[in-house]
Amino acid sequence: MNDLLLQVAGLRVEFDARVALCDVTFDLFAGETLGLVGESGSGKSTLARAILRLVRPCKGAVVWRGQDLLSCKSAVLRGLRRDMQIVFQDPLASLDPRMTVGESIAEPLRIFEPDLNADARRARVGGMLQKVGLTADMIGSYPHEFSGGQCQRIGIARAMILSPKLLICDEPVSSLDVSIQGQIVNLLLDLQRDAGTAMLFISHNLAVVRHISHRILVMYSGRLVEIAPRDALFAAPIHPYTRALLAAVPSGVPMQRAGPMPPVPLKAFAPRPPGTGCAFRDRCAYALAVCAEIVPPLEETVPGHWAACHRARELVEPV
């Protein structure tokens, strides 16, 4: 994972003067899976769409293999899209009910490989259906004929038919039964291994994120507050918000860290506008006066482990 694939720098997105993302910066390497976690409303889905330019950032850069996606022309961006695909949260809503499964999966081929004839497209689609655990004879069926888990497999097949270099998964298992979630996660891991695809995996389920990710990004109120390798984050989280997330996991869940968590105030999510100090300070047991005045920068507190907290170095746990 030494091949730098994606660089996001200083990304900012606003909707009607409301800031949804502020100064988001991170890198993604080929073959790597980045987990992205945070409360609802923290900006996770907005970040996913901003990377793909499905929403237009007002500031910052998204550099894909040396090409800035935010400044390139539409024709150039169209050509790059075959390498960047997305799997959406609602599997049924993401599929056109008027198109058969075969038509939906074949659509990327018609756009990016127009020289393929109908038989070649059908063979590619049939092979992809088998890869995701379905059968080729389902090509002529419609989305309403399938379960939620099957529809998500179809959505994954559509996203992977071009063997993209980046797959963004926006809560792909949150609407599925627990028994089906594991199957979909394992399917994504198998496809990633076979194709060498990098993933940005968004989820509320910390156990799933721990299972699938190499590194984890923690987002709060439109900002990244912690970035760390998976094992380091679960063994020794630094930011108080990350500690709060892990403390909220039921004790019976096997992914919870062994040691006791520091006290975390149980207050409602109350995001503050950017530029008013640390957005988490009203919920933080470690807040100081400076937290109300200065936004803490995201800094490398220990090698490979970044946190945006004025007291980050004090909160580093001894190894």
Salt bridges, closest charged atoms under 4 A:
GLU14 OE2 - ARG12 NE 2.83
GLU32 OE2 - ARG215 NE 2.50
GLU39 OE1 - ARG283 NH1 2.94
ASP83 OD1 - LYS165 NZ 3.73
ASP96 OD1 - ARG98 NE 3.24
GLU113 OE2 - ARG82 NH2 3.12
GLU113 OE1 - ARG124 NH1 3.09
ASP170 OD2 - ARG49 NH1 2.78
GLU171 OE1 - HIS204 ND1 2.95
ASP190 OD1 - ARG193 NH1 3.09
ASP194 OD1 - ARG193 NE 3.67
GLU226 OE2 - HIS305 NE2 2.49
ASP231 OD1 - ARG230 NE 3.21
ASP282 OD2 - ARG272 NH2 2.58
GLU314 OE1 - ARG311 NH2 3.00
GLU317 OE2 - ARG243 NH2 3.78
GLU317 OE1 - ARG257 NH2 2.93
